[in-house]
Amino acid sequence: MHEAARIVLIVTGATPEAVAALRSIKEEYREHFAQGAVGLVLQRSCALF
């Protein structure tokens, strides 16, 4: 089975609350759409605009 992939980029501070919220969103998405797995990549970076 092949499904289209979606990539969502979220820029936020690396607080424990933000990480917990992202993990909660990931789990809710997985359950709502009956997915076996949903990826979450956390990466520190520096950006200038």
MISEBA-905711 format. One record per atom (N, C-alpha, C): residue in three letters; x, y negated, z. Coordinates in steps of 0.05 Angstrom, whole numbers, plus 5000, padded with zeros to 4 digits. Layout:
# residues N
ALAXYZ ...
# end
This chain:
# residues 49
MET501750235000 MET500050005000 MET501849755000 HIS501149554985 HIS502649314983 HIS500849074991 GLU501848915009 GLU500348675017 GLU502048425012 ALA500748205006 ALA502147955003 ALA503247865030 ALA505647755030 ALA506947655054 ALA506447355058 ARG506347275082 ARG506146985088 ARG508446915107 ILE509646695102 ILE511746595120 ILE510846325131 VAL510846295157 VAL510046055170 VAL512345955186 LEU513245705181 LEU515445585196 LEU514245395217 ILE515045435241 ILE514145265263 ILE516645155277 VAL516844895279 VAL519044765292 VAL518144665319 THR519444755340 THR518644675367 THR521044705385 GLY520844585408 GLY522944615428 GLY523144905438 ALA525444975447 ALA525945255456 ALA525245285485 THR522845215492 THR521945245520 THR520745525524 PRO520845625549 PRO519545885554 PRO516545875547 GLU515245645551 GLU512345625544 GLU511845655514 ALA513645525498 ALA513345535469 ALA513745825459 VAL515745955469 VAL516346235462 VAL513946415469 ALA512846375493 ALA510546535502 ALA508146485484 ALA507746235476 ALA505446165459 ALA505746295432 LEU508146285420 LEU508646415394 LEU508246715395 ARG509146835416 ARG508747125419 ARG505747195422 SER504247025436 SER501447065439 SER499947035412 ILE500646835397 ILE499546795370 ILE500047035352 LYS502547125353 LYS503347365337 LYS501647605344 GLU501247655369 GLU499647885378 GLU496747855371 GLU495647615374 GLU492847575366 GLU492447615336 TYR494347515320 TYR494247555290 TYR494347855284 ARG496147995297 ARG496448285291 ARG493848435297 GLU492648365320 GLU490148495327 GLU487748415309 HIS487548155304 HIS485348055288 HIS485348175259 PHE487648205247 PHE487848295220 PHE488748595218 ALA488548735241 ALA489149025243 ALA491849095229 GLN493848945236 GLN496548995225 GLN498149175244 GLY499749345232 GLY501449515248 GLY503749365261 ALA504649165247 ALA506849005258 ALA506748725245 VAL507548525261 VAL507748245252 VAL510448145262 GLY512048035244 GLY514747945251 GLY514747675264 LEU516647635281 LEU517147365294 LEU520147335296 VAL521147125282 VAL524047065283 VAL524346805298 LEU525946805319 LEU526546565334 LEU529446495329 GLN529946255320 GLN532646175312 GLN533145885320 ARG535345835333 ARG536145565340 ARG537445435315 SER536845185311 SER538145055288 SER538144755293 CYS539644615276 CYS539844325278 CYS539144215251 ALA537344015250 ALA536543895225 ALA536643595227 LEU537343465205 LEU537443175204 LEU535543085181 PHE534142865186 PHE532342755166 PHE533042465162 
# end
